[in-house]
């Protein structure tokens, strides 16, 4: 997916919230190293759990303090999008038949 987004001219860095690397701080460092002044975080989560309700906002606050000249924005979670929910439902119906 990263290659498809980059093909459209977007600067994309992958980040994980726990266990795996790179973490969000490392991704922010990489993307701001080239002078980015705005960073959009797109959480690829299907539900609003602890990660999105508590941990991610705390991480974004920390990043905003570490990079005061950068505007961090978080989009709604992937699973909150009606089109994505419809696509998931269609996929489930297809694979269980």
Buried (B, 14 or more C-beta within 10 A) or exposed (E): EEEEEEEEEEEBBEBEBEEEEBBBEBBBBBBBEEEBEEBEBEBEBEEEEEBBEEBBEEBBEBBBEEBEEBEBEBEEBBBBEEEBEEEBEEEEEEEEE
